[in-house]
Amino acid sequence: MTSPISQTSDQINKLVPELHSIVGKENVLDQEEELLVYECDGFVVEKNKPDVVVFPVTTEQVSNIVKICNKYEIPFIARGAGTSLSGGSLPVGGGVMLVLTRMKNIHEINIRDRYAIVEPGLVNVHLTRKLKNTGFHYAPDPSSQGACTLGGNAGTNAGGPHTLKYGVTVNHVLGLEIVLPDGRVIETGGPNGNLPGYDLTGLFVGSEGTLGICTRLTVRLTPNPVAYRTMLGIFESVEDATQAISEIIAAGIIPAALEMMDQGIIEAVEDAFHFGFPLDAEAILLIEVDGQEIGVEIEEKKIIQICNRQGAREVRKAESETERQLIWKCRKQAFGAIGRLSPSYCTQDGVVPRTRLPEIQKFIKATSEKFGIRIVNVFHAGDGNIHPILLFDERDEEQVKNVLLASEDILRECIRLGGSVTGEHGIGVEKINLMGELFTKEDLEIMETVRLTFNPKSLCSPCKMLPTAGACGMEQIEKKSPGRRAAL
């Protein structure tokens, strides 16, 4: 069998006309300048162009494309909006990229039975807007909600601010339609949830595209809360803020969202949106509780008491829905505001127990000083999912090297503190070499067995997620960008 990273131009030349016959010539890109757009996703440190980009619009087309790739033994990878922050949609060895953004239909919304059937290219927030005035919403709300697709969310099991209370993507996916790596189409679960037998839906959600390509999702709809209370706790130190987080959870309160922004993020967001954040505050907690009116009123009072007890300078409350939406706009668009601070940035995604948040914050600060890299922080503090953002200039190879080293140090510290190297962004190509530190050899062998059961030729999204699938890809990247992975 041809290696997934060694396809020849002759193979590609034979493949392209057959792709034209499936989707039409106008829906296939194979010119150098056209392919540059798809050389990376949100993880800009690694770049590699696909050989061909194709835009299917039906499950049948996806299936036929996959069968053609198998025929010529050419690797293929699915891509949505390209918002992955770990290189999940990086075409490591080239090959065919299936861009699913034109598969964006909503096939059914069933309010009575509380589900919707959608295509993978549907932007997350578009489903939310479609559900306006129905009394229901789709709960997972990543910060990239305005751009990311539901298929991509399922691939990495994405979270978001409100998943502290409502759960991550896997808790809201009832069923999937999947094109397997050999082109066969299967369905898992459905509107009534999982059927008897193995939980294949749960297996595919979070598998980062290594087990097949999702072409349809059945998702759970959640009733809108009756009432909200949205607060901003302003603190003189990160330590005080993280202690308040621990005490809120210890008090038996599970906020709908519990987010933290440090001074660097506050500066960027204030410059962008002029909300009135105090620029001298070390940390701000964004806290939201929802539910029945009497319940949220009681929780609001308790939270304010806890924040004051932990040294909050003040606790502000959103006095209207307009003010609440502006607060959330500041949080959801915080990453975009980072562009005011640096030409490039790398967003990390680790997890630590909530009680270890002060420790990881001190470590991040020390790491920033060690490598001379500015790091700002915004994260889902309620469940310990940290997002340190490393600011740099990708045109400077020394800065790139230091960002990679600093990122690995932070993630290794997350492991040491009893956490994980990812909460929602996935492993992609970025964190492959850390999997052996997070899992035992036996664990990884079992995962590899599962992957090969569905993807025996390793043609589907090769060189992702597992160390055994990643070595070839790192060699390819090093050939194309010498020194890019030298730090690792």
NUGU-352074 format. One line per 3 residues: number of its first residue (from 1); their letters; for each residue x, y, z of C-alpha. Coordinates in pm, 1 decimal, always signed. Example, Ala and Ser with C-alpha at 12.3 -4.5 7.8 and 13.67 -1.06 7.14 Angstrom:
1 = AS = +1230.0/-450.0/+780.0 ~ +1367.0/-106.0/+714.0
This chain:
1 = MTS = +0.0/+0.0/+0.0 ~ +119.5/+354.2/-74.9 ~ +216.1/+546.2/+237.0
4 = PIS = -44.4/+806.4/+337.9 ~ +221.3/+1076.5/+297.6 ~ +387.9/+971.6/-25.9
7 = QTS = +122.6/+1014.1/-294.6 ~ +266.3/+1110.3/-631.7 ~ +164.1/+1379.7/-878.4
10 = DQI = +60.4/+1098.7/-1112.6 ~ -186.5/+970.0/-853.2 ~ -325.5/+1321.2/-802.2
13 = NKL = -356.0/+1376.2/-1178.4 ~ -564.2/+1060.6/-1206.3 ~ -775.6/+1149.4/-903.3
16 = VPE = -875.3/+1504.3/-997.3 ~ -1089.5/+1421.7/-1306.1 ~ -1281.9/+1167.5/-1101.7
19 = LHS = -1347.5/+1430.6/-835.1 ~ -1476.6/+1658.9/-1111.6 ~ -1724.4/+1389.4/-1207.9
22 = IVG = -1854.6/+1369.0/-850.9 ~ -1895.2/+1736.3/-753.6 ~ -1828.6/+1933.3/-1072.5
25 = KEN = -1505.5/+2100.3/-1181.2 ~ -1606.5/+2429.4/-1020.1 ~ -1610.3/+2259.3/-676.6
28 = VLD = -1253.2/+2129.2/-691.3 ~ -941.0/+2337.6/-623.0 ~ -593.9/+2215.7/-722.9
31 = QEE = -401.1/+2531.1/-813.5 ~ -112.7/+2637.4/-589.1 ~ -248.4/+2982.5/-508.7
34 = ELL = -595.2/+2843.2/-429.5 ~ -458.0/+2581.5/-191.5 ~ -267.4/+2835.0/+20.5
37 = VYE = -593.4/+2927.1/+194.5 ~ -610.7/+2576.3/+342.2 ~ -250.2/+2531.0/+455.6
40 = CDG = -334.3/+2571.9/+825.6 ~ -618.5/+2618.7/+1070.7 ~ -621.7/+2828.0/+1388.4
43 = FVV = -294.8/+2663.4/+1495.5 ~ -78.4/+2880.7/+1272.0 ~ +253.4/+2735.7/+1389.0
46 = EKN = +219.1/+2436.4/+1155.2 ~ +145.6/+2473.4/+783.1 ~ +110.0/+2232.4/+492.0
49 = KPD = -105.2/+2254.9/+180.4 ~ -340.6/+1981.0/+62.3 ~ -297.4/+1859.2/-295.5
52 = VVV = -666.6/+1900.2/-372.1 ~ -960.8/+2072.9/-200.3 ~ -1312.5/+1953.5/-276.4
55 = FPV = -1651.9/+2091.9/-166.9 ~ -1917.6/+1819.4/-132.7 ~ -2279.3/+1904.3/-53.9
58 = TTE = -2430.1/+1558.4/+9.1 ~ -2346.8/+1244.5/+203.1 ~ -2337.1/+1052.5/-124.6
61 = QVS = -2071.3/+1286.3/-261.2 ~ -1860.9/+1251.8/+54.1 ~ -1889.2/+873.4/+31.2
64 = NIV = -1787.0/+870.0/-336.0 ~ -1490.7/+1101.7/-272.3 ~ -1369.0/+875.1/+8.1
67 = KIC = -1402.0/+569.5/-218.1 ~ -1194.0/+741.3/-487.8 ~ -925.7/+827.8/-229.4
70 = NKY = -917.9/+461.4/-127.8 ~ -887.8/+357.9/-491.5 ~ -570.6/+565.2/-534.3
73 = EIP = -457.8/+520.5/-172.3 ~ -444.7/+894.9/-113.8 ~ -500.1/+1039.0/+234.8
76 = FIA = -799.5/+1260.7/+301.0 ~ -915.9/+1490.9/+577.3 ~ -1237.2/+1677.5/+657.6
79 = RGA = -1237.4/+2047.6/+740.5 ~ -1509.2/+2278.9/+860.9 ~ -1447.7/+2647.4/+933.1
82 = GTS = -1078.5/+2592.6/+1010.9 ~ -1108.9/+2722.7/+1367.7 ~ -922.8/+2425.2/+1518.4
85 = LSG = -651.5/+2542.4/+1757.2 ~ -444.3/+2222.4/+1759.4 ~ -387.9/+2153.7/+1390.0
88 = GSL = -683.5/+1918.0/+1374.2 ~ -755.3/+2006.0/+1012.2 ~ -390.9/+2031.0/+902.4
91 = PVG = -334.5/+1816.2/+590.5 ~ -6.4/+1678.7/+724.4 ~ +90.8/+1472.9/+421.7
94 = GGV = -111.2/+1663.8/+165.8 ~ -380.8/+1458.3/-7.8 ~ -748.5/+1549.2/-43.8
97 = MLV = -925.4/+1794.6/+184.7 ~ -1305.3/+1773.9/+202.9 ~ -1435.4/+2114.6/+307.4
100 = LTR = -1783.7/+2065.0/+453.1 ~ -1890.8/+2428.7/+493.1 ~ -2148.1/+2396.9/+212.5
103 = MKN = -2321.1/+2116.4/+401.4 ~ -2500.4/+2360.2/+630.3 ~ -2868.7/+2269.0/+611.4
106 = IHE = -3102.6/+2229.5/+905.9 ~ -3313.9/+1927.3/+812.3 ~ -3551.3/+1923.9/+1107.1
109 = INI = -3627.9/+2107.8/+1427.9 ~ -3858.7/+1914.1/+1657.2 ~ -3945.7/+2125.8/+1961.0
112 = RDR = -4189.0/+1873.3/+2104.2 ~ -3926.4/+1597.6/+2118.6 ~ -3642.0/+1846.2/+2175.0
115 = YAI = -3400.9/+1767.6/+1894.1 ~ -3269.5/+1908.4/+1567.2 ~ -3111.6/+1730.7/+1270.4
118 = VEP = -2838.2/+1936.5/+1104.8 ~ -2544.0/+1909.2/+867.7 ~ -2182.2/+1936.9/+988.5
121 = GLV = -2104.3/+2265.9/+812.9 ~ -2373.7/+2455.5/+1002.1 ~ -2220.1/+2735.2/+1208.3
124 = NVH = -2294.1/+2688.7/+1577.5 ~ -2456.2/+3027.2/+1632.9 ~ -2680.5/+2986.8/+1326.2
127 = LTR = -2867.2/+2706.9/+1503.4 ~ -2906.3/+2929.9/+1808.7 ~ -3051.7/+3206.4/+1591.4
130 = KLK = -3286.4/+2965.5/+1416.7 ~ -3421.5/+2860.7/+1757.4 ~ -3493.0/+3217.3/+1868.2
133 = NTG = -3843.2/+3256.8/+2013.1 ~ -3895.4/+2879.7/+2037.2 ~ -3808.1/+2867.5/+2407.7
136 = FHY = -3516.2/+2631.7/+2336.2 ~ -3146.9/+2657.1/+2250.9 ~ -2845.5/+2441.4/+2170.0
139 = APD = -2634.7/+2454.8/+2485.2 ~ -2267.0/+2405.5/+2377.4 ~ -2138.1/+2756.8/+2300.4
142 = PSS = -1763.4/+2768.3/+2218.7 ~ -1602.1/+3111.8/+2215.3 ~ -1568.7/+3072.9/+1837.6
145 = QGA = -1945.4/+3014.8/+1822.9 ~ -1990.0/+3274.9/+1551.6 ~ -1755.9/+3087.9/+1313.9
148 = CTL = -1707.7/+2725.6/+1421.3 ~ -1922.1/+2445.3/+1278.7 ~ -2119.7/+2176.5/+1458.9
151 = GGN = -1923.3/+1903.7/+1281.8 ~ -1598.0/+2051.0/+1408.1 ~ -1745.9/+2086.1/+1756.8
154 = AGT = -1828.5/+1715.8/+1751.7 ~ -1480.2/+1628.5/+1628.1 ~ -1307.8/+1779.3/+1931.8
157 = NAG = -1596.3/+1746.9/+2179.8 ~ -1596.5/+2124.0/+2217.0 ~ -1712.1/+2297.4/+2530.6
160 = GPH = -1773.3/+2665.6/+2597.0 ~ -1859.1/+2895.8/+2887.6 ~ -2198.8/+2740.9/+2962.7
163 = TLK = -2086.1/+2379.7/+2962.8 ~ -1993.9/+2399.8/+3331.5 ~ -2362.5/+2340.5/+3405.4
166 = YGV = -2493.3/+2195.9/+3079.1 ~ -2209.2/+1968.0/+2965.4 ~ -1987.2/+1950.1/+2657.1
169 = TVN = -2081.8/+1853.7/+2300.2 ~ -2104.5/+1478.9/+2363.2 ~ -2380.1/+1542.7/+2617.1
172 = HVL = -2591.5/+1704.3/+2344.6 ~ -2532.9/+1479.5/+2042.0 ~ -2802.6/+1213.5/+2014.6
175 = GLE = -2690.8/+1053.1/+1690.0 ~ -2462.1/+1081.9/+1388.2 ~ -2449.7/+988.4/+1023.1
178 = IVL = -2090.7/+894.7/+937.5 ~ -1899.3/+811.8/+623.1 ~ -1647.7/+548.8/+729.4
181 = PDG = -1288.5/+560.1/+597.7 ~ -1376.2/+301.9/+330.2 ~ -1676.2/+502.5/+205.3
184 = RVI = -1955.6/+308.1/+373.5 ~ -2226.7/+512.2/+548.1 ~ -2351.4/+425.3/+896.6
187 = ETG = -2584.9/+582.3/+1151.3 ~ -2537.7/+585.0/+1528.0 ~ -2803.2/+674.8/+1782.5
190 = GPN = -3087.0/+901.1/+1675.0 ~ -3357.5/+1131.3/+1815.4 ~ -3416.9/+893.0/+2105.0
193 = GNL = -3048.6/+877.8/+2192.7 ~ -2827.4/+571.1/+2199.9 ~ -2963.1/+236.3/+2097.3
196 = PGY = -2871.2/-83.5/+2286.0 ~ -2512.2/-193.5/+2236.9 ~ -2189.3/+2.0/+2231.0
199 = DLT = -2206.6/+381.7/+2245.5 ~ -2069.3/+451.5/+1897.6 ~ -2194.2/+810.7/+1908.4
202 = GLF = -1984.2/+873.4/+2217.5 ~ -1687.4/+704.7/+2050.1 ~ -1703.3/+924.2/+1739.0
205 = VGS = -1757.1/+1252.8/+1925.7 ~ -1407.5/+1366.6/+2021.0 ~ -1228.1/+1128.5/+1782.4
208 = EGT = -1099.8/+1428.4/+1582.4 ~ -1198.0/+1287.5/+1245.3 ~ -973.7/+982.1/+1272.7
211 = LGI = -1262.2/+730.5/+1260.8 ~ -1467.1/+877.1/+976.9 ~ -1640.2/+1187.9/+844.8
214 = CTR = -1960.9/+1312.8/+1007.1 ~ -2223.7/+1416.5/+750.5 ~ -2526.3/+1468.7/+974.9
217 = LTV = -2590.4/+1526.7/+1345.9 ~ -2897.3/+1484.8/+1563.5 ~ -2856.1/+1723.1/+1857.5
220 = RLT = -3043.1/+1778.1/+2182.9 ~ -3231.9/+2103.7/+2238.7 ~ -3238.4/+2255.0/+2587.1
223 = PNP = -3519.3/+2469.9/+2735.1 ~ -3427.9/+2833.6/+2792.9 ~ -3394.5/+2930.9/+3160.4
226 = VAY = -3667.1/+3146.9/+3308.4 ~ -3422.2/+3389.9/+3466.8 ~ -3054.5/+3492.5/+3459.0
229 = RTM = -2819.9/+3677.5/+3688.3 ~ -2492.0/+3789.7/+3532.4 ~ -2217.0/+3936.1/+3749.7
232 = LGI = -1861.5/+4063.7/+3719.2 ~ -1637.4/+4012.2/+4021.6 ~ -1337.4/+4247.4/+4010.3
235 = FES = -1029.9/+4128.2/+4200.1 ~ -692.7/+4270.9/+4296.9 ~ -518.0/+3937.0/+4243.3
238 = VED = -557.6/+3616.9/+4044.4 ~ -515.8/+3421.9/+4367.8 ~ -818.2/+3591.9/+4526.8
241 = ATQ = -1025.9/+3525.7/+4214.3 ~ -936.1/+3156.6/+4200.6 ~ -1009.6/+3115.9/+4571.3
244 = AIS = -1354.6/+3266.6/+4509.1 ~ -1410.0/+3013.2/+4229.2 ~ -1333.6/+2722.7/+4461.2
247 = EII = -1559.2/+2858.6/+4734.5 ~ -1852.8/+2913.1/+4496.5 ~ -1839.4/+2549.8/+4384.6
250 = AAG = -1780.7/+2430.4/+4741.7 ~ -2098.5/+2613.5/+4845.3 ~ -2297.5/+2380.6/+4620.2
253 = IIP = -2361.9/+2643.2/+4352.4 ~ -2313.8/+2529.4/+3992.0 ~ -2318.1/+2846.9/+3783.4
256 = AAL = -2422.9/+2826.6/+3420.4 ~ -2086.4/+2990.7/+3350.5 ~ -1782.8/+3086.4/+3556.3
259 = EMM = -1512.8/+3254.4/+3346.2 ~ -1193.4/+3436.5/+3436.5 ~ -1000.8/+3703.2/+3244.7
262 = DQG = -663.1/+3832.2/+3361.2 ~ -523.6/+4183.1/+3324.6 ~ -380.8/+4127.1/+2976.3
265 = IIE = -715.3/+4013.9/+2837.3 ~ -898.0/+4291.6/+3022.2 ~ -672.3/+4545.8/+2850.1
268 = AVE = -738.2/+4400.4/+2502.9 ~ -1114.5/+4366.5/+2551.8 ~ -1150.8/+4715.5/+2696.3
271 = DAF = -955.1/+4863.3/+2408.2 ~ -1186.9/+4682.8/+2164.1 ~ -1528.2/+4728.4/+2327.2
274 = HFG = -1495.9/+5011.9/+2584.4 ~ -1715.6/+4833.7/+2835.5 ~ -1566.8/+5006.3/+3136.9
277 = FPL = -1348.5/+4726.5/+3272.7 ~ -1097.3/+4857.5/+3530.2 ~ -753.8/+4829.5/+3366.4
280 = DAE = -573.8/+4803.1/+3702.0 ~ -764.9/+4488.7/+3808.8 ~ -556.4/+4169.9/+3811.4
283 = AIL = -855.5/+3948.4/+3733.0 ~ -1226.0/+3960.5/+3653.3 ~ -1469.9/+3675.3/+3710.1
286 = LIE = -1771.0/+3657.3/+3481.0 ~ -2034.3/+3461.4/+3671.7 ~ -2378.0/+3367.6/+3545.4
289 = VDG = -2647.3/+3166.9/+3718.0 ~ -2975.9/+3069.3/+3559.5 ~ -3294.5/+2884.2/+3643.6
292 = QEI = -3612.4/+2980.6/+3827.0 ~ -3633.9/+3339.1/+3949.8 ~ -3630.5/+3264.0/+4320.8
295 = GVE = -3338.5/+3022.9/+4286.1 ~ -3112.0/+3258.3/+4092.5 ~ -3189.1/+3541.8/+4333.2
298 = IEE = -3068.0/+3331.3/+4626.3 ~ -2756.4/+3216.1/+4435.5 ~ -2674.7/+3571.3/+4331.0
301 = KKI = -2670.0/+3688.4/+4692.8 ~ -2448.6/+3396.6/+4799.7 ~ -2203.5/+3456.9/+4515.6
304 = IQI = -2172.2/+3827.1/+4596.9 ~ -2105.2/+3739.2/+4962.8 ~ -1837.2/+3487.0/+4862.7
307 = CNR = -1664.3/+3728.0/+4623.5 ~ -1659.7/+4002.2/+4887.9 ~ -1525.7/+3758.1/+5145.2
310 = QGA = -1244.2/+3665.1/+4905.4 ~ -1135.8/+4024.3/+4859.1 ~ -1330.9/+4142.0/+4555.3
313 = REV = -1297.4/+4513.8/+4497.5 ~ -1657.2/+4516.6/+4374.6 ~ -1919.2/+4295.8/+4215.3
316 = RKA = -2109.8/+4447.7/+3927.1 ~ -2444.3/+4316.6/+3802.7 ~ -2590.7/+4330.0/+3453.1
319 = ESE = -2901.0/+4544.8/+3497.8 ~ -3057.7/+4462.9/+3161.7 ~ -3050.8/+4201.7/+2886.7
322 = TER = -2861.9/+4450.4/+2667.9 ~ -2591.0/+4485.6/+2931.3 ~ -2576.9/+4108.3/+2976.5
325 = QLI = -2529.7/+4058.6/+2602.3 ~ -2251.7/+4319.0/+2595.6 ~ -2068.0/+4139.9/+2877.1
328 = WKC = -2090.0/+3813.7/+2684.1 ~ -1979.2/+3986.1/+2365.5 ~ -1665.0/+4098.9/+2548.4
331 = RKQ = -1596.6/+3742.5/+2664.1 ~ -1682.5/+3562.4/+2340.9 ~ -1475.7/+3801.0/+2129.3
334 = AFG = -1180.4/+3818.4/+2365.1 ~ -967.4/+3604.4/+2135.4 ~ -1032.3/+3836.9/+1842.6
337 = AIG = -930.9/+4133.2/+2056.2 ~ -589.0/+3971.9/+2107.5 ~ -498.5/+4089.5/+1757.5
340 = RLS = -451.2/+4432.6/+1914.4 ~ -170.1/+4295.0/+2129.9 ~ +29.8/+4075.5/+1893.5
343 = PSY = +60.2/+3977.7/+1524.3 ~ +33.1/+3606.8/+1613.9 ~ -87.4/+3407.8/+1910.3
346 = CTQ = -113.3/+3046.2/+2019.5 ~ -406.5/+2950.8/+2241.2 ~ -334.8/+2661.5/+2474.0
349 = DGV = -595.4/+2431.0/+2624.4 ~ -514.5/+2244.7/+2943.9 ~ -713.4/+2126.5/+3243.0
352 = VPR = -631.8/+2123.9/+3614.0 ~ -844.0/+2055.0/+3923.2 ~ -1014.4/+2378.3/+4028.5
355 = TRL = -822.4/+2383.4/+4354.9 ~ -493.4/+2392.5/+4159.9 ~ -580.7/+2701.6/+3955.2
358 = PEI = -362.9/+2934.9/+4169.6 ~ -67.9/+2698.8/+4116.2 ~ -101.6/+2676.4/+3739.7
361 = QKF = -142.0/+3052.8/+3717.1 ~ +185.1/+3105.3/+3905.1 ~ +353.2/+2852.1/+3677.7
364 = IKA = +223.7/+3027.9/+3364.1 ~ +360.9/+3357.8/+3492.1 ~ +700.7/+3200.0/+3559.9
367 = TSE = +697.9/+3035.9/+3215.3 ~ +626.9/+3371.1/+3054.9 ~ +932.6/+3518.9/+3224.6
370 = KFG = +1149.8/+3214.2/+3147.1 ~ +1093.9/+3228.0/+2770.7 ~ +1040.2/+3601.1/+2729.5
373 = IRI = +693.7/+3536.6/+2585.4 ~ +397.6/+3744.9/+2697.1 ~ +108.9/+3523.1/+2809.2
376 = VNV = -244.8/+3642.3/+2881.8 ~ -523.5/+3427.6/+3019.8 ~ -894.0/+3373.4/+2966.9
379 = FHA = -1047.2/+3042.4/+3066.5 ~ -1339.8/+2835.5/+3185.2 ~ -1244.6/+2865.2/+3548.6
382 = GDG = -1543.0/+2674.1/+3682.8 ~ -1420.3/+2341.7/+3545.6 ~ -1046.2/+2413.4/+3551.0
385 = NIH = -1014.4/+2442.6/+3171.2 ~ -735.6/+2696.1/+3117.7 ~ -662.8/+2888.6/+2797.4
388 = PIL = -327.6/+3067.8/+2830.0 ~ -265.0/+3269.7/+2513.9 ~ +97.9/+3302.1/+2408.1
391 = LFD = +171.9/+3616.3/+2207.3 ~ +445.7/+3610.4/+1942.2 ~ +544.3/+3688.3/+1584.3
394 = ERD = +538.9/+3377.9/+1365.4 ~ +791.4/+3539.3/+1128.4 ~ +1054.4/+3503.0/+1403.0
397 = EEQ = +1172.7/+3140.0/+1424.2 ~ +1320.3/+3193.7/+1770.8 ~ +984.8/+3314.2/+1901.5
400 = VKN = +811.1/+3016.9/+1739.1 ~ +1054.6/+2781.2/+1909.9 ~ +1000.5/+2947.6/+2248.3
403 = VLL = +621.5/+2936.4/+2209.9 ~ +634.2/+2561.7/+2144.2 ~ +864.6/+2501.5/+2441.3
406 = ASE = +658.9/+2722.6/+2673.4 ~ +336.9/+2551.9/+2563.5 ~ +477.9/+2207.9/+2639.0
409 = DIL = +600.9/+2319.3/+2980.6 ~ +254.3/+2449.4/+3071.0 ~ +79.5/+2133.8/+2951.5
412 = REC = +325.2/+1908.7/+3134.9 ~ +252.7/+2105.7/+3450.4 ~ -119.2/+2044.3/+3395.5
415 = IRL = -45.0/+1669.8/+3389.7 ~ +168.3/+1698.0/+3704.2 ~ -115.2/+1877.1/+3885.4
418 = GGS = -356.1/+1595.1/+3804.3 ~ -513.7/+1738.1/+3490.7 ~ -506.0/+1692.5/+3114.4
421 = VTG = -342.5/+1845.6/+2805.1 ~ -677.5/+1932.5/+2648.9 ~ -1028.0/+2017.6/+2758.6
424 = EHG = -1191.1/+2093.1/+2424.3 ~ -939.3/+2182.6/+2152.1 ~ -821.8/+1827.5/+2094.1
427 = IGV = -477.6/+1677.7/+2034.0 ~ -447.2/+1732.5/+1658.6 ~ -81.0/+1744.6/+1559.9
430 = EKI = +13.0/+1989.5/+1832.4 ~ +6.7/+1760.7/+2136.8 ~ +80.5/+1415.2/+1996.1
433 = NLM = +412.0/+1387.2/+2176.1 ~ +242.4/+1450.0/+2512.6 ~ -0.6/+1159.1/+2481.7
436 = GEL = +265.0/+916.8/+2605.8 ~ +298.8/+1124.5/+2921.7 ~ -74.5/+1138.7/+2982.1
439 = FTK = -151.3/+772.5/+2905.4 ~ +21.2/+441.1/+2960.0 ~ +159.4/+238.2/+2671.3
442 = EDL = -127.5/-7.4/+2716.7 ~ -385.3/+274.0/+2699.8 ~ -239.6/+400.3/+2373.8
445 = EIM = -227.1/+51.1/+2223.7 ~ -599.3/+6.6/+2291.7 ~ -676.3/+344.6/+2131.9
448 = ETV = -466.3/+250.8/+1829.9 ~ -656.2/-77.4/+1798.5 ~ -985.3/+113.9/+1793.4
451 = RLT = -852.8/+357.1/+1533.1 ~ -728.2/+79.4/+1305.5 ~ -1057.8/-107.5/+1337.2
454 = FNP = -1235.5/+182.2/+1167.2 ~ -942.6/+324.8/+971.4 ~ -717.2/+26.7/+880.1
457 = KSL = -530.4/+201.6/+596.0 ~ -474.5/+517.3/+803.7 ~ -589.6/+722.5/+505.9
460 = CSP = -852.8/+914.0/+703.2 ~ -695.8/+1213.3/+883.7 ~ -351.5/+1049.4/+920.1
463 = CKM = -88.0/+1166.9/+1165.4 ~ -335.8/+1299.6/+1422.5 ~ -415.7/+1241.6/+1787.2
466 = LPT = -211.7/+926.7/+1859.0 ~ +171.3/+907.4/+1870.7 ~ +177.4/+604.3/+1641.7
469 = AGA = -15.1/+804.3/+1384.1 ~ +199.8/+1113.9/+1419.7 ~ +564.1/+1033.1/+1342.6
472 = CGM = +522.0/+1043.3/+964.3 ~ +350.3/+1377.2/+983.2 ~ +618.6/+1541.1/+1191.7
475 = EQI = +880.9/+1430.5/+940.6 ~ +678.9/+1588.8/+660.4 ~ +643.7/+1917.9/+843.5
478 = EKK = +1014.4/+1926.1/+920.1 ~ +1096.6/+1877.0/+550.9 ~ +869.4/+2162.4/+446.2
481 = SPG = +955.6/+2395.6/+737.3 ~ +1302.3/+2315.0/+875.1 ~ +1329.6/+2390.0/+1244.9
484 = RRA = +952.7/+2423.2/+1287.8 ~ +942.3/+2121.0/+1517.0 ~ +1300.0/+2142.3/+1641.4
487 = AL = +1182.3/+2263.0/+1978.3 ~ +990.5/+1940.7/+2026.2
